Amino acid sequence: MSQSEPVWGFVDTEVRESAGRFQTDLRFDIALGSRLRKGWGEVRARSFESKGMLRLSHDRVSIQTTVSRLLSADLNTDLQLSHSDIFNVRVNGRLVQFDLLNGPGELEPIILRAHDKNDAAAIVAAMPRQMTPRYATENHQRLRFLEQITARTPHLWSTWAIVIVTSLVYLAMAGGGAGFLIAKPSYLIDHGSNYGPYTLNGQWWRLLTSVFLHFSLTHITFNMIVLVQTGRIAERLFGNARFMALYLFAGLTGSLMSLLWNPGVNSAGASGAIFGVLGGLLAYVLRYAEFIPRSIFIRHFRWAAFFAGYNLFWGFTHHGIDNGAHVGGLIGGFMLACVLAPPVSNASSPDERTAVTLGASGALACAVISGLIWTLLSLSTRPDRQEAMHFTEALHRLAPTLAQASTDLRALPRKPTTQAQRVEFAQRIRSTVLPEWNQLYGTVSGLQVTAGSAEATRKDRMLHYFSDVCQGLSLAADVAEGKRRQDPVAQAQLQAILDDVKRTERR
């Protein structure tokens, strides 16, 4: 992989300047990157299996590595490079990359992986400092850009504050009885999730509190990892206060859109707000594309667009994903960022312009929130949406009964062996467990839903599950009492019912 670059006649730092930095030869354990590919504005190595030694002297760089082969001779690499042929040395963590002159105007990328970050920094410090004109210009722009946004936001306290508060809320929930690995949905409803029947009945504070609640340890872990990765970038660009405003506003628009999407939803999580951060990043790099270095623009714009697009696609093709919150947060964050985003240079943003920007952002936020709430209230009187909320609320009231029935079902002995145990097993089924599941079936079958709606699909699935459990319990009691103990047909029916129950539980 090579690229053309007019290198002749330009050297940022003379090669001979590097010679004085060497007192003795330096040696480092390294791995040489191979199978290079270019993507998202940078060259990456797909393999580092070639391992060996890097040696730096006053005028040469020696790279000697070996790849072990199981069925053939080892593959050795021995590169003896002159300092005058090495350009554009840079470091990224443990990776050291430079461009090697490989003919008139031709540059070949070389990627090394050092043992650790300290070795990587030492290698870069000892390498030649000369640059090609294009790289020197891009590097100057990149450093200047990073200096500007770091000066604007020297400390990233907003992102970490959100992570800490959200994590503490989850730990408090777990300590309060919600569950650690998986939180009980009913507990979240009682403690502030965006539950449609309650939110639309006047508990509007749930629109914001739900952003800090999560359904499981996996849910919060994934969200916080993504927030740290995207939030730190966005906070540098927007500043602490504006980033916090962007995050909270996107959380609100995500919660409102979630209710518009499904009025009976029980929604919680930071994903809507995080999608708003992604939308804010997209808006920023589009608005100030001419002021952002090309390498940074390509990397972050493509990454944000890919991540948002992939997760939206995943949400629309899988069940249990709150697509409304994702879409609402993404659009809300993008809209607000178009107005709220400060210019790259603080010098171009006097106090008057800042006041106008904040005023316009506040007006836009109020207009969007008011419009969404008005739309929600207008639509909430529709019979189908009322029906959806009543169905969801009925299931919420039924949750304790379902939990007790499930507990009693799991408490039944697996394989009663003695006659007394089998009699007790059958009696418990007929007196306690089976009536509970029959009650669940009767209650759900009496709920009114519109044919073809999401609620109708959910109702049919629940009734199918309850029916299987009731049939299985009745048949298990008959077998235990000896009525059909030796009947192979009954055994096959019971096994088929159990398999169907397991399949339904997995869906």
Legacy VTK file of the C-alpha trace (Angstrom):
# vtk DataFile Version 3.0
C-alpha trace
ASCII
DATASET POLYDATA
POINTS 507 float
0.000 0.000 0.000
1.654 3.207 -1.156
0.637 6.789 -1.760
2.039 9.635 -3.812
3.463 12.638 -2.006
5.678 15.458 -3.307
8.388 15.118 -0.677
11.308 16.671 -2.537
12.628 19.985 -1.261
10.779 19.923 2.089
12.069 18.683 5.415
10.410 19.936 8.582
13.387 19.038 10.770
16.790 18.313 9.300
17.884 14.692 9.472
21.211 15.627 10.997
19.343 17.119 13.973
18.349 13.604 14.970
21.935 12.429 15.150
22.768 14.441 18.219
19.967 12.782 20.160
21.673 9.352 20.129
24.221 8.535 22.821
24.143 4.761 22.244
22.158 2.342 20.156
18.563 1.815 21.324
16.764 -1.516 21.084
13.062 -2.287 21.507
10.927 -5.412 21.268
8.318 -4.791 18.576
5.806 -6.480 16.278
5.646 -5.469 12.618
2.189 -4.821 11.196
1.146 -6.633 8.040
-1.907 -6.903 5.766
-2.397 -3.155 5.890
-5.709 -1.645 4.884
-7.027 1.890 4.778
-10.339 2.694 6.412
-12.016 5.645 8.084
-9.203 7.963 7.069
-6.294 5.964 8.481
-4.146 2.936 7.711
-4.537 -0.085 9.987
-2.679 -3.377 10.300
-4.772 -6.523 10.502
-1.937 -8.680 11.849
1.090 -8.289 14.135
2.342 -11.871 14.016
5.811 -10.835 12.807
7.779 -10.224 16.031
11.325 -9.153 16.655
13.638 -6.216 17.409
13.819 -2.540 16.466
17.293 -0.998 16.630
17.887 2.751 16.390
21.358 4.164 15.702
22.601 7.639 14.804
21.836 7.235 11.086
19.827 4.051 10.586
16.715 2.227 11.746
16.909 -1.566 11.718
13.777 -3.754 11.896
14.355 -7.504 12.195
11.329 -9.754 12.748
10.314 -13.385 12.292
7.028 -15.167 11.646
6.974 -18.790 12.802
5.467 -21.255 10.310
4.176 -24.666 11.353
4.708 -26.544 8.080
7.291 -24.370 6.333
10.378 -22.314 7.010
10.099 -19.234 9.204
9.526 -15.948 7.383
12.217 -13.397 8.260
12.086 -9.644 7.664
15.213 -7.471 7.734
14.692 -3.778 6.993
17.669 -1.425 7.060
16.283 2.093 6.762
18.107 5.373 6.419
16.889 8.321 8.484
16.592 10.362 5.306
13.901 7.975 4.011
11.662 8.139 7.102
8.842 10.716 7.267
5.760 11.556 9.316
6.434 9.579 12.506
3.406 9.452 14.840
2.201 7.451 17.808
-1.186 6.134 18.930
-0.980 4.246 22.203
1.378 1.304 21.587
1.347 1.795 17.819
4.113 3.683 16.019
3.547 4.574 12.379
5.735 6.286 9.808
5.982 6.657 6.042
8.950 5.171 4.199
10.243 6.724 0.987
9.866 3.960 -1.587
10.800 5.691 -4.830
10.368 9.189 -6.245
7.336 10.640 -4.497
6.132 7.219 -3.266
5.493 6.624 0.447
4.953 3.208 2.030
3.275 3.088 5.476
5.039 1.107 8.209
3.241 0.209 11.456
4.990 -1.125 14.565
3.492 -2.258 17.849
5.688 -1.583 20.871
5.742 -3.541 24.111
3.961 -0.722 25.952
3.115 2.974 25.639
6.389 4.059 27.234
8.392 2.142 24.627
6.256 3.632 21.864
6.905 7.163 23.130
10.652 6.463 23.396
10.748 5.122 19.834
9.009 8.210 18.458
11.347 10.510 20.408
14.374 8.826 18.813
13.036 8.704 15.249
13.620 11.383 12.573
11.262 14.345 12.752
11.008 15.234 9.087
7.581 15.580 7.507
6.126 15.816 4.039
4.393 19.102 3.183
0.887 17.627 3.259
1.381 15.837 6.556
3.047 18.887 8.129
0.056 21.042 7.201
-2.478 18.473 8.420
-0.518 17.870 11.607
-0.364 21.601 12.355
-4.115 21.934 11.784
-4.829 18.911 13.954
-2.670 20.152 16.846
-4.191 23.615 16.590
-7.707 22.173 16.605
-6.966 19.983 19.635
-5.444 22.954 21.470
-8.555 25.039 20.822
-11.092 22.491 22.033
-8.908 21.546 25.019
-8.654 25.205 25.998
-12.449 25.461 25.794
-13.037 22.301 27.859
-9.944 21.456 29.924
-11.845 19.087 32.245
-14.494 16.552 31.181
-16.544 16.535 34.357
-20.012 16.339 32.747
-19.505 12.939 31.116
-18.025 11.395 34.233
-20.697 12.986 36.439
-23.413 11.343 34.329
-21.636 7.972 34.496
-21.213 8.207 38.280
-24.801 9.306 38.958
-26.258 6.637 36.658
-24.098 3.927 38.229
-25.006 5.005 41.768
-28.694 4.930 40.858
-28.327 1.367 39.570
-26.474 0.256 42.711
-29.120 1.903 44.894
-31.834 0.076 42.948
-30.020 -3.237 43.351
-29.636 -2.618 47.071
-33.310 -1.705 47.314
-34.495 -5.028 45.934
-34.664 -4.468 42.170
-32.087 -7.153 41.440
-28.449 -6.790 40.414
-28.033 -8.703 37.153
-31.582 -8.087 35.928
-33.852 -5.450 37.457
-37.527 -6.163 38.065
-39.677 -4.154 35.621
-42.268 -3.518 38.321
-39.566 -2.010 40.555
-38.517 0.361 37.797
-42.136 1.406 37.251
-42.474 2.191 40.947
-39.238 4.212 40.937
-39.420 6.401 37.859
-39.275 4.535 34.551
-41.069 6.046 31.566
-44.246 4.010 32.025
-46.851 5.284 29.560
-50.028 5.024 31.674
-48.363 6.899 34.555
-46.376 9.454 32.540
-49.372 10.440 30.421
-51.483 10.673 33.563
-49.440 13.623 34.842
-46.192 12.089 36.142
-44.078 13.980 33.588
-40.963 13.803 35.737
-40.624 10.209 34.519
-39.467 11.566 31.149
-36.173 12.558 32.772
-35.763 10.088 35.649
-36.091 7.153 33.252
-32.861 8.251 31.543
-30.919 7.271 34.693
-32.594 3.861 35.184
-31.597 0.592 33.503
-33.091 -2.878 33.159
-29.942 -4.958 33.671
-26.234 -4.891 34.408
-25.524 -5.545 30.723
-27.834 -2.682 29.738
-26.100 -0.084 31.916
-22.585 -1.382 31.192
-22.986 -1.119 27.422
-24.627 2.306 27.639
-21.945 3.738 29.913
-19.119 2.409 27.730
-20.649 4.063 24.663
-21.285 7.264 26.635
-17.653 7.483 27.739
-16.440 6.933 24.180
-18.767 9.467 22.543
-19.416 11.818 25.436
-15.800 12.840 25.965
-15.489 13.877 22.318
-18.786 15.767 22.327
-18.008 17.475 25.630
-14.685 18.747 24.256
-16.503 20.227 21.274
-19.535 21.698 23.045
-18.176 22.524 26.489
-19.327 21.165 29.852
-22.619 23.015 30.293
-23.736 22.770 26.667
-22.948 19.065 26.579
-25.027 18.493 29.708
-27.900 20.455 28.163
-27.591 18.413 24.962
-27.619 15.122 26.878
-30.651 15.968 29.023
-32.594 17.461 26.117
-31.969 14.373 23.977
-33.074 12.208 26.895
-36.352 14.148 27.091
-37.033 13.994 23.358
-36.192 10.293 23.369
-38.650 9.642 26.208
-41.389 11.652 24.502
-40.856 9.925 21.167
-40.926 6.579 22.973
-44.445 7.365 24.200
-45.485 8.545 20.743
-44.158 5.266 19.352
-45.926 3.130 21.943
-48.124 4.719 24.645
-48.082 1.571 26.758
-44.302 1.319 26.904
-42.254 0.803 30.049
-39.017 2.437 28.959
-35.778 3.165 30.783
-32.144 3.707 29.907
-29.665 6.280 28.663
-29.679 5.102 25.049
-31.980 7.893 23.843
-29.712 10.527 25.376
-26.619 8.786 23.978
-28.166 8.774 20.509
-28.673 12.493 21.040
-24.948 12.859 21.722
-24.271 11.032 18.447
-26.704 13.347 16.691
-24.897 16.304 18.241
-21.550 15.041 16.952
-22.967 14.636 13.457
-24.416 18.153 13.544
-21.145 19.639 14.780
-18.887 18.053 12.187
-21.336 18.957 9.410
-21.714 22.569 10.530
-17.993 23.206 11.068
-16.567 20.735 8.550
-14.309 23.374 6.965
-12.675 24.145 10.330
-12.136 20.538 11.451
-8.979 18.728 10.272
-9.753 16.189 7.595
-8.443 13.198 9.561
-10.575 14.045 12.598
-13.628 14.834 10.463
-13.464 11.538 8.574
-12.843 9.445 11.668
-15.548 10.897 13.910
-18.206 11.619 11.292
-17.999 8.143 9.801
-17.846 6.510 13.216
-20.860 8.418 14.569
-22.881 7.832 11.394
-21.998 4.121 11.309
-22.758 3.564 15.003
-26.104 5.378 14.842
-27.123 3.638 11.615
-26.094 0.183 12.794
-27.932 0.465 16.111
-31.070 1.801 14.455
-30.971 -1.122 12.013
-30.448 -3.551 14.899
-33.363 -2.014 16.791
-35.772 -2.277 13.881
-34.856 -5.906 13.201
-34.970 -7.195 16.801
-37.646 -7.272 19.477
-37.429 -5.500 22.832
-35.570 -2.402 21.559
-37.030 1.049 22.230
-36.686 2.426 18.718
-38.778 5.467 19.574
-36.266 6.611 22.194
-33.353 6.073 19.812
-34.945 7.994 16.941
-36.244 10.759 19.213
-32.910 11.203 20.946
-30.977 11.229 17.667
-33.247 13.832 16.055
-33.467 15.939 19.211
-29.707 15.984 19.712
-29.083 16.828 16.062
-31.611 19.686 16.058
-30.363 21.284 19.264
-26.706 20.907 18.270
-27.343 22.734 14.989
-28.135 25.823 17.084
-26.133 25.162 20.250
-22.795 24.095 18.737
-20.096 26.718 19.447
-17.538 27.539 16.742
-14.153 25.843 16.870
-12.321 29.061 17.761
-13.421 30.853 20.923
-12.095 34.071 19.453
-14.894 34.068 16.883
-17.622 33.814 19.511
-18.093 37.085 21.433
-20.481 37.363 24.361
-23.260 38.775 22.198
-23.168 35.825 19.830
-23.063 33.401 22.750
-26.156 35.003 24.259
-28.009 34.776 20.952
-26.974 31.132 20.529
-28.115 30.165 24.012
-31.354 32.085 23.599
-32.108 30.423 20.281
-31.233 27.020 21.733
-33.552 27.571 24.676
-36.374 28.683 22.400
-35.886 25.656 20.152
-35.803 23.288 23.123
-39.019 24.737 24.574
-40.746 24.607 21.193
-39.761 20.991 20.542
-40.697 19.756 24.024
-43.996 21.666 23.991
-44.828 20.366 20.521
-44.135 16.763 21.472
-46.172 17.000 24.674
-49.092 18.632 22.831
-48.982 15.889 20.204
-48.893 13.217 22.895
-51.874 14.646 24.746
-53.831 15.038 21.513
-53.182 11.452 20.460
-53.738 9.947 23.907
-57.528 10.274 23.527
-57.582 7.950 20.513
-59.312 4.619 21.319
-56.414 2.466 20.107
-53.888 4.313 22.275
-56.220 4.227 25.283
-56.617 0.503 24.718
-52.844 0.015 24.580
-52.357 1.872 27.867
-55.178 -0.052 29.600
-53.713 -3.354 28.396
-50.240 -2.471 29.657
-51.599 -1.241 32.985
-53.605 -4.444 33.438
-50.479 -6.520 32.862
-48.622 -4.408 35.408
-51.337 -5.121 38.001
-51.133 -8.794 37.081
-47.351 -8.957 37.597
-47.451 -9.956 41.325
-49.875 -12.796 40.546
-47.662 -14.024 37.715
-44.587 -13.840 39.944
-46.311 -15.884 42.676
-47.580 -18.456 40.183
-44.093 -18.828 38.718
-42.601 -19.225 42.204
-45.125 -21.938 43.114
-44.462 -23.708 39.813
-40.702 -23.756 40.405
-41.254 -25.017 43.965
-42.854 -28.253 42.744
-40.564 -31.284 43.168
-38.954 -32.334 39.904
-39.357 -36.109 40.155
-41.483 -37.427 43.039
-40.461 -41.043 43.614
-42.611 -42.472 46.419
-46.374 -42.888 46.288
-46.833 -40.328 49.073
-44.724 -37.790 47.215
-46.686 -38.320 44.007
-49.999 -37.849 45.819
-48.775 -34.640 47.471
-47.403 -33.456 44.110
-50.783 -33.938 42.401
-52.675 -32.301 45.286
-50.466 -29.192 45.216
-50.978 -28.863 41.481
-54.768 -29.182 41.662
-55.271 -27.089 44.809
-52.739 -24.263 44.344
-50.633 -24.085 41.206
-53.166 -24.949 38.489
-55.830 -22.509 39.809
-53.245 -19.700 39.759
-52.386 -20.294 36.112
-56.059 -20.705 35.179
-56.724 -17.343 36.816
-53.932 -15.750 34.775
-55.371 -17.225 31.590
-58.862 -15.995 32.384
-57.725 -12.480 33.288
-55.629 -11.979 30.152
-58.257 -13.518 27.858
-60.734 -10.914 29.115
-58.581 -7.935 28.128
-59.798 -6.006 25.069
-57.272 -5.387 22.289
-57.497 -4.388 18.635
-56.984 -7.232 16.180
-53.616 -7.029 14.453
-52.096 -4.650 17.012
-48.892 -5.235 18.949
-51.002 -5.750 22.068
-53.021 -8.472 20.299
-49.819 -10.286 19.360
-48.559 -10.075 22.917
-51.905 -11.250 24.296
-51.969 -14.273 21.969
-48.422 -15.202 22.947
-49.256 -14.955 26.669
-52.444 -17.007 26.298
-50.551 -19.661 24.360
-47.963 -19.819 27.132
-50.555 -19.945 29.939
-52.515 -22.641 28.087
-49.408 -24.787 27.681
-48.570 -24.460 31.372
-52.128 -25.383 32.412
-52.212 -28.416 30.103
-48.791 -29.501 31.296
-49.774 -29.194 34.957
-53.016 -31.111 34.466
-51.251 -33.892 32.582
-48.439 -34.037 35.184
-51.023 -34.428 37.953
-52.739 -37.274 36.062
-49.425 -39.071 35.573
-48.481 -38.612 39.256
-51.823 -40.047 40.399
-51.206 -43.123 38.288
-53.995 -42.536 35.800
-51.650 -42.342 32.802
-48.284 -43.233 34.329
-47.499 -45.982 31.843
-49.111 -44.232 28.893
-46.381 -43.396 26.335
-48.765 -41.028 24.557
-49.169 -38.998 27.746
-45.420 -38.897 28.254
-44.918 -37.674 24.692
-47.640 -35.046 25.093
-46.094 -33.810 28.324
-42.642 -33.536 26.750
-44.066 -31.684 23.739
-45.824 -29.210 26.028
-42.655 -28.629 28.045
-40.662 -28.001 24.856
-43.282 -25.520 23.658
-43.191 -23.712 27.004
-39.403 -23.370 26.767
-39.629 -22.003 23.223
-42.229 -19.453 24.300
-40.121 -18.341 27.266
-37.127 -17.724 24.993
-39.093 -15.414 22.684
LINES 1 508
507 0 1 2 3 4 5 6 7 8 9 10 11 12 13 14 15 16 17 18 19 20 21 22 23 24 25 26 27 28 29 30 31 32 33 34 35 36 37 38 39 40 41 42 43 44 45 46 47 48 49 50 51 52 53 54 55 56 57 58 59 60 61 62 63 64 65 66 67 68 69 70 71 72 73 74 75 76 77 78 79 80 81 82 83 84 85 86 87 88 89 90 91 92 93 94 95 96 97 98 99 100 101 102 103 104 105 106 107 108 109 110 111 112 113 114 115 116 117 118 119 120 121 122 123 124 125 126 127 128 129 130 131 132 133 134 135 136 137 138 139 140 141 142 143 144 145 146 147 148 149 150 151 152 153 154 155 156 157 158 159 160 161 162 163 164 165 166 167 168 169 170 171 172 173 174 175 176 177 178 179 180 181 182 183 184 185 186 187 188 189 190 191 192 193 194 195 196 197 198 199 200 201 202 203 204 205 206 207 208 209 210 211 212 213 214 215 216 217 218 219 220 221 222 223 224 225 226 227 228 229 230 231 232 233 234 235 236 237 238 239 240 241 242 243 244 245 246 247 248 249 250 251 252 253 254 255 256 257 258 259 260 261 262 263 264 265 266 267 268 269 270 271 272 273 274 275 276 277 278 279 280 281 282 283 284 285 286 287 288 289 290 291 292 293 294 295 296 297 298 299 300 301 302 303 304 305 306 307 308 309 310 311 312 313 314 315 316 317 318 319 320 321 322 323 324 325 326 327 328 329 330 331 332 333 334 335 336 337 338 339 340 341 342 343 344 345 346 347 348 349 350 351 352 353 354 355 356 357 358 359 360 361 362 363 364 365 366 367 368 369 370 371 372 373 374 375 376 377 378 379 380 381 382 383 384 385 386 387 388 389 390 391 392 393 394 395 396 397 398 399 400 401 402 403 404 405 406 407 408 409 410 411 412 413 414 415 416 417 418 419 420 421 422 423 424 425 426 427 428 429 430 431 432 433 434 435 436 437 438 439 440 441 442 443 444 445 446 447 448 449 450 451 452 453 454 455 456 457 458 459 460 461 462 463 464 465 466 467 468 469 470 471 472 473 474 475 476 477 478 479 480 481 482 483 484 485 486 487 488 489 490 491 492 493 494 495 496 497 498 499 500 501 502 503 504 505 506
